[in-house]
């Protein structure tokens, strides 16, 4: 008897065994999609993890219901990667499965049943079988719950299984599969015609000139095309669809649907003119040399040094060697610019993959990688690491320092940069990490010899780094010269730039209109009822939003506490800045780029293209504007509140602040003109401000390294954050204290907490965190086993059954 262990799309530990019916033994392999019953009434799409034939029959094992394809949808190397990710990030295989596969390849869990119209009974049905069989139809599938209601049977699953075995009804064909291929209408002759027969047909159409014209156009196109599309034919003949309908009625032509790709990036031209300057060429050669000895290399190139040009050359090399390339970007906004640059060289060898694509588009890319072999470059965000590459040779992680590579919720809480290194190891591929501001951990690995290291410290065309002018906002407010967030020097330089037809970027890392409302009389502030956080006012939508749970509240006309109409805005978000800039520069075209303005599929592309074409003069944005965007005409960049970036209760706060300010500054200055950065702060003497002004990454790195070593943080230690949540604060407090005490038995002073995070209640769940600091050389296997042992012992307590617990390995 053949058995299969399968992975279910559920957050359950382990894998589950099913027997394989003899009729599908030849259809399933490791990585195949199958339908299985789990529990009494639920059917799921599972992935076959392992197939085996034990010496003895395993008792009480359910059968696989059906196989969905006769080829694996997940390849073996992916299954190994899933297993590693589940192990390293301390989550279930089901969590990884749900994150990895596009939704269109996971069938909906509500199972549909329909009648087999060709069924002929060879044996009598039981009473229950008759009830179900005669309640069904071939053309209208019904769910199991609908059948149970209609037949008054409390548990129809067993009977349905018997009818499936008799082939009287279908399950697998009627579970809703949400993937649908894109089709287009084509035209062909309704039957084979000889030349003489076609001439006779054309003669018969003499009185119907438009029909004759259409048929003549079809025959002309047929000489050079194997497939003639309906749209193409109508344009060539310059006729309406009704003329084509007449020819189909006469059975001369017929229409049919053919499957086509949703993506068309044009022809590949690997020989397109593409030259590197002397600095880029030198860096490129050093990377090639580094790859001989090192699997991972860091390219530390200043902003606007032309790192993308080097990437393109390396991609060309990989393609010529027959390899595939994964090009990772931290932000979807970046794909808009880079796609246009890559498609001119790589054409339809390029695929773009990220969350703004719909399910069908992502499923098409997945299937094309599995079956066609045409796609050789994938450009995408962090989820691209799950795609089924067959011959991966190079992974490029652009802006490797970015926190956006880290998945926060739900599990798996992976870092795509780190996971990419393991993925490359499995494929024996190389990894290039590129950035102007490396993460401390990456730079440490490069300096200690674990990674290769290449530096590029010249900007493209020798453009100077921008001049950074620090504005002391505290002093300006003391002198009553600054009445809004736009300082007089920034306003003056913006006006100058506008007069010269130059562009400006204003950076504020907070969206919305204001961070909070407050009553001037009694200091009342609106809070979210689900979370311990104040609400952010969004003026455009006239609502107050919780940025943690998404709840929306109406804006009160008066204070609900003291009933006075004295509510005032505190703080500045991008929406409020947009309003102020509009008032200061009414003649300028202004755009805002944040989560609120980029929800649509094409919204990034629309905002960026208008700015590229100089239709927009001032771009206001959150950290989206800091990530590697290239604009030729930006002369002024304003960092509106540097203090907000530096004053977070996080050991990485200074690192993130330095990276953000340096990256935003790098957007200024192009085409033989030095840019200007206006950096507004109340603490101009802060060391981080000094490092940013001098573009001194090395000194910044050394200062951070000292602190990290002293307080036992990465890169010297690994962190595991343990998060416990519950609706009852006393329960989560008791559980977290018990868990921390148990962990201290094994880890001693390496355990910190439990403690309350800055936001201690989200979505009505109270939160406690425990932080574990582990030496880098500690065994991951032993650490994991020890933690899970203590978890199982503590959570045996029935008082803690409501506790939700998850792990965040290497939190950022």
Buried (B, 14 or more C-beta within 10 A) or exposed (E): EBBBBBBBBBBBEEBBBBBBBEEBBEBBBBBBBBBBBBEEBBBBBBBBBEBEEEEEEEEEEEBBBBBBBEEBBBBEBBBEBBBBBBEBBBBBBBBBBBBBBBBBBBBBBEBBBBBBEEBEEEEEBEEBBEBBBEBBEBEEBBBBEBBBEBBEBEEBBEBBBBBBEBEBBBBBEBBEBBBEBEEEBBBEBEEEBEEEEBEEBBEEBEEBEBBBBBBBBBBBBBEEEEBBBBEBBBEBBEBEEEBBEBBEEBEBBEBEEEEBBEBEBEEBEEEEEEEBBEBBBBBBEBBBEBBEEBBBBBBBBBBBBBBBBBBBBBBBBBBEEEBBBBBBBBBBBBBBBBBEBBBBBBBBBBBBBBEBBBBBBBBBBBBBBBEEEBBBBBBBBBBBBBBBBEEBBBBBBBBBBBBBBBBEEEBBBBBBBBBBBBBBBBBEBBBBBBBBBBBBBBBBBBBEEEBBBBBBEBBBEEBEBBBBBBBBBBEBEEEEEBEEBBBEBBBEBBBBBBEEEBBBBBBBBBBBBBBBBBBEBEEBBBBBEBBBBBBBBBBEBEBBBBBBBEBEBEBBEEBEEEEEEBBEBEBBBBBBBBBBBEEBBEEBEBBBBBEBBBEEBEBBBBBBBBBBEBEBBBBBBBBBBBBBBBBEBBBBBBBBBBBBBBEEEEBBBBBBBBBBBBBBBBBBBBEEBEBBBBBBBBBBEBBBBBBBBEBBBEEBBEBBBEEBEEEBBBBBBBBBBBBBBBEBBEBBBBBBBBBBEBBBEBBEEBBBBBEBBEEBBBBEBBBBBBBBBBEEEEEEEEBBEBBEEBBEEBBEEEEBEBBEBBBBBBBB
